[in-house]
Amino acid sequence: MLESSDVLAVYGWDEYFDDAFAAYRAEGLVPARIVRVDRGRCDLVTEHGPVRADTSRVDGPCTGDWAVLRPGDRPVVTHLLPRRTALVRSSASGRSQGQVLAANVDTIAVTVSLAVPVDLGRLERMLALAWESGARPVVALTKADRVGDTAEIEAEVAAAAPGVDVVAVSAATGFGVDAFAALLTGTVVLIGPSGAGKSTLGNALLGEERLATGAVRASDGKGRHTTVHRELLPLPGGGVLIDTPGLRGVGLWDAADGLEQTFADIEELADNCRFADCGHRAEPGCAVLAAVEDGVLTRRRLDSYRKLVRENEWIASRSDARLRAERENRYKAISRSLRQKYKHEGRKR
């Protein structure tokens, strides 16, 4: 039996987080979920209602995190509970560190606009991030009212998203919204580029105009970032929704497992290659290249796979280099401290 009220249960509190919080309960601290993060402060929901608190004592708080809160006149977040899942991309600054977009997510809804030609490579990139997070991805083909029959494009997208539910929706007409909502469970995050219709779809799921929306350019279907921050909102049918700003760049971050799941068809074909380390380029007995020749696998998909694998390996190498540099810097700092210590002791003698 959980001790927290039904208020927290609505926001996703369960036995996993209750067990993680147990050590703090005797200290008079309370659990809370982060709804929105600003610089140095955040909005949270507790069993007694909303709270705004200081976050200077914790590193990298994110929308969706479960926090340990010290209540009072000046509420402070003292700790973050271990994340069950996390949606992470490579830092927009290009540094060898990941950026957490949302924490403790159960379903990641990748939005793809049908108002413009579908970029399957970009979709595969977002699916790799989604699978890597530990959450379950689904694909929403938004603005379905802009095209006629969606069956052909749904089949094309499904081929690029093995194991993922793909649903065409129109928030403007209501087409497909109920079918899409039925796929969503727990904490849901909407991701996609600006103009993909995330906020409009979010409003349809919420049943009210809570999220700001804006017009898009007719030339390329891109829009302004009407969503400028991540915010967590309860859904009327249960669960909660996180809307995110449009993603200009979607860099992979340590997404080897996510790539394997995104390209499960290629990974399965590769098991039949003659050589275990086959690079699928010109090796004899390559089952992947044979599938391309036979029309079972498209050249575009193989090229996308190669590109994303190379990118992920490069990011991993940068991360390894950063960790090596940090270890070397710590070693140098210890060495300097010891030299100063011995020098000081030598003077005493």
N, C-alpha and C positions, 0 to 999 in steps of 0.2 A: 504493500500500500504506500503510495507516494504521499509525502507530507505537504507538498506544495498545492496550492489551490488550483481549481479548474482554469483560472486565468492563465497560469503558466502552461498548463496542458494544451490550451488552445494554440499557444505559440511554439509547441513542440517539445515541451519538457517531458521526459520519460525516465525509465529506470537507469538508463545509461548515464544520463547527466545527474540524476539523483545520487547515484553511487559515487560519481566523481566529486560531488559537492559535500559528501558526508563529513569529510575532515574539517570543513569550515563551519559547520552548523553550530558547534558548541561555542564558537567565538562571537556569536551574535551577528554574524554576517548573513546576507540574504542572496539568493540567486536572482539573476535578472538577465533578460536577453537584449542584446544591443539592436536597436531599431535603426539608428542613424549615427554616423560618426562625423564630427567636425574636428577642427584642429584643437587637440588637447581636451576635448569634451565630447560627450556622446549622449544621445537620448536612449533610455532603456525602458523596458516594461517589467514591473515586478508584480507579485501577487496582490499588492495594494494599489497598483496604478502606475502611471508614467513617472519617470524620474530623469533629471538631467544631472550628470556626474562628471567628475574630473577623471581623465584617463592617463595622466602623466606617469603613473606608476607601472603601466603595462606597455609592452611593445606590440605595435601593429594591431590594435583592436579593429575589428571589421564587422560590418553589418551581418547579423546572423550568429555572432559569437554568443556563447553563454558566459556570463561574467559573475564574479564574486564581488558583491557590493557591500561597502561599509555605509550604512544609512546614517542620517543625521542632518544637521543644518548645512553641512558641506559634503554631500555624498561623494565617495571615491571608489573607483574600481580598483580593487587590490590584486586580483588575479583573473586570468581567463581559464575556463575549463578546457581540457583537451578537446580538440576539434574531431568530430567523427568523419567529416568530409570537408574539403576545401577546394574551391575553384581558383586555380592559380595560373597566371600567365607570366611571361617574361616581362620584366619591368619596362615601362614605356620609355624610360631614360636610357635603356640599353645597358644598364649595369647588370652584373652577374648575380642578380637577386630576383626572386619571384615576387609578384604582387598578388596578394589575395583579393579576389573580387567579391567573394561571398563565402561564408562559413556555415557548416552544418546544414548543407543543402541535400534534399532527397531527390528532387527532380530538376533537371536543367532543360528548359525549353529553348531550343535554338530557333530563332525566327528568321525566315527567309522570304523576302518579298517577291511576289509573282508579277509586280508592276514593272520589273526590269528583268533582263536575262539572268538566270540563276548561275551564280559562280560556284560550281561544285567543289573547286579547290578550296575556296574559303569555308564552305560548309564542312569539308573533311577536316580542316584545321580546327574549327570550333568543336567538332565532335571529338577530336583527340583530347582537347582540354576537358571536355565534359566527361568522357570516359575516365580520364586520369583522376578526376576529382573524387571518384568513388560513388558519385550519384548516378542516377539513371537518366540518360538523355532521351528527349523526344524532339521531333521536328515539326514546327508549325509553318506551313506554306501560307503566308499572310496575303491579304488583298486578292483573294481568289475571285472576287467579283470583277477584277480587271481583265480576266481571261475567260475563254469559253470553257471547253472541257478540260479538266485538270488531270485526267487519268494518265495521260502520257508523261507529263512532267512529274507526277507523283511516282510513277514507275522508275523514271530516270533518277530521281532523288533517292528512292529506296535502294537502288543498286549501289549508290555511293554511301549508303548508311545501313550496312547489314546489321540486323538485330535491333534496329531502332524503329519505333512507331512513327509514321509520317502521316500528317493530317493536313488537308487543305482547309483554310478557314477564311472567313470574311467577317471582321468585327463590325463592318458597316451594315451588313445585311443579317448577321447572326448565323450565317451558313457555317456549319462545322464546329461552332464554338462549344456546344454541349458535348460533342464527341471528343473534342480536344480536352475539355475540362475533366472528362471521365478518366483520362490517362494520368492526371496530375495527383500526386500524393505528397503529404508532409510539407516541407519547406520547398517552394518552387522559385527558381530564379529565371528571369527572361534575359537572354543574351542575343546580340546581333548588332549589325551596323546601324548607324543613324538612318532613319527613314524606312526601317524594316517593319515598323508598325508595332513595336514592343509595347509602348504605352497605351496605344489604342486597344490592343489585345488585352493588356492588363486591366483596363477599365471595363472591358466586356466581362472578364472573369470576376472582377470586383462587384459588378452590377451598379457602378456609379462612376462619375467622372472625377476620380481622385488623382489621376496622373496627368501631367501636362502633356499636350500633344502639339505638333506643329506641321506646317506644310513641307513638302519635299520638292526638289528641283525635278522638272520633267525630263531633263537631259540625261540624268544618271540615277534618279531615284533616291539621291542622298538628301538628308535633312539636317537641320540644326540639332544640337544636343539639347533638346527640350528637357530631358532628364539630366540633371547636373550632379546628382548624388544618388547613392544607393539607400533605399528605404524599405523597411519591412512592414507589410500590412496584412491583417487577417483576411482570409477569404471567406465568403458567406457559407460555402459548403464544407468548410473545414480546411485546416492547413493555413499557411501564410505565403505571401508573395513578396519577392524582392525584384523590383525593377532596377535596371542598371543603365548608366549612360551608354550611348552608342560606342562600340569598339572600333576605333580607327585601325589600330594595329593589334593583331592577335598573335603574339609571339608565344611559341611553345616554351614550356618550362618543365624539364625532367618528365617528359610525357611518353616514355618508351612503352609502358603498359597501355596507355591510351591509344597510341598508334597501332599497337597489335590488335586492339579491339576494333578500331576504326577500319583497319584494312585486314579484317579477319579472313576475307576471301583470298587475298594474296598470301597471307601467312599459311593458310591451309594448302595452297598450291605449292608453296616453297618447301613443304614437308616432302614433296615428291621429286625435288631436284636431285640430280646425281651427286652434287657436292654439298656438304653441310654448310659451307661458307659461301655459297653461291651469291654473287652480286646481281644476278638477273640482268646481265648486260650482253655478254656474248659467249657465256660458258656453254659447253656441250651438255646436253641432257637437262637443260633448264626448263622446268615445268611451267614457270611463270611466263617465259617468253613463248613457249609453245601455246599457252592459253591466249596470248595476244594474237599470235598467228592464226589461231582457230576462231578468233572472234569472241571467245568466252570472256576475255578481259580486255578493256579498252586501253589503248596506249596512253590516253590522258590520265587514267587512274594510276597506271604504273608510274608515270612521270611525277604525279602528285605525291605518291608514296615515297619515291626516291628523294624528292625535294624536302619533304617534311622530316624524313629520317636524317638527312644530312644536317638540317637546321637543328634538330634535337641533339644530335651528337656534338655539334659545335657549342650549343648552350651548355651541355654537360661538361665539355672540356673547359669552358670558361669558369664554370662553377668549381670544378676540381682545382683549377689554377688559383682561384680566389681562396679556397680552403687551405691550399698549400702555403700561399702567401701569409694567411692569418697565422698558421702554425709557426712559420718561420719568424714572423714578427713577435709572437709570444716567446719563442725560444731566445731571440735576441734580447728581449726585455728582461727575461730571467737571467741571461748571461751578464747583462750590464749590471743588474742588481747584485749578483754574486760578486762581480769584480769590485764594485763599490764597497760591499761588505768586507771583503778580504783586505782591501786597501785601508779601510778604516781600522780594522783589527790590527793590521801591521803597524799603523801609526801608534796604537796604544802600547805595543811592545817596545 
